[in-house]
Amino acid sequence: MTDLPSDTRIRGLSRFLFLATGGLMLVLPLISWGVWFVPSLFGLLDRGYPVPANGLGGGGLDWFIWPLRIGAAGISSIALAVTLYGLFGLRALFRSCAAGGYFTAEAVGGFRQFALASLVNAIWAPFAHTLLGVYLSVANPNVPNAVEISLGSQHFQAIGLAMLFFLVAHILAEGRKRHEELEYIL
C-alpha cells in the first residue's frame, strides 16, 4: 500500500518536528540556566530584561554570588522541568506520527502529557514570578525588599490555551477508545 501525498507530508513534518523538539530540549536548559549563571553573556542588565521586583537593579552584580545564582536557577528549573516533561510527550507524539500512527496510545498519551505540562506551567507562571521577585529583591542589597504579584491577560491566555490543549487531548483519548471498541466489534 502506498502512502497518500498528504500522509507523506505529515510523516515528513512529524520527523522534522521530532528532531526540532529534541534540539529544543537540549538548548532550553542551557539558556534557562545560562541566564542565571552567566547573566552578562545574555545581556540581562543591558537589554532591560524584566526581572521580577527589579531584583537585579541598583548597580553591578557583585552581590549576585554563586549560591544566589544557583537558587535563582533552581526556581527557574521548576518550570523548566515541567516544560521538558511536556516536550518529552510532544516528541512521543511526533515519533508516532512519523511512523504513521496518528491515533496510537503513544501519540494520544504524548499529547495528553504535553497538555498537562502546559496547564501546570500556565498556572505556575505567576507564582514563579512572585517567588523569583521576592528571592532576588531580598538578596540584592541595592533594592528594597519587594513582593511583585503579576497576573495579567497573558497569564489568562496561557491558562485558556492550556485548557484547550487539555480538552483536545481528552477528546483524542475518547476517540481512540471508541475506535478500538469499533475494531473489536468488527
URDA-V138744 format. One line per field, one symbol per residue. psi: psi as a letter, one per 40 degrees, with the letter a starting at -180 (. if undefined). A space follows every 50 residues. Layout:
# URDA-V138744
psi = ???
This chain:
# URDA-V138744
psi = hiiidddddddddddddddddddddddddddddddddgdddefdddefhg hhffdeifaafdegidddddddddddddddddddddddddddddddddee gdfidddddddddddddddddddddddddddddddddddheeiihihhhh gaddddddddddddddddddddddddddddddddd.
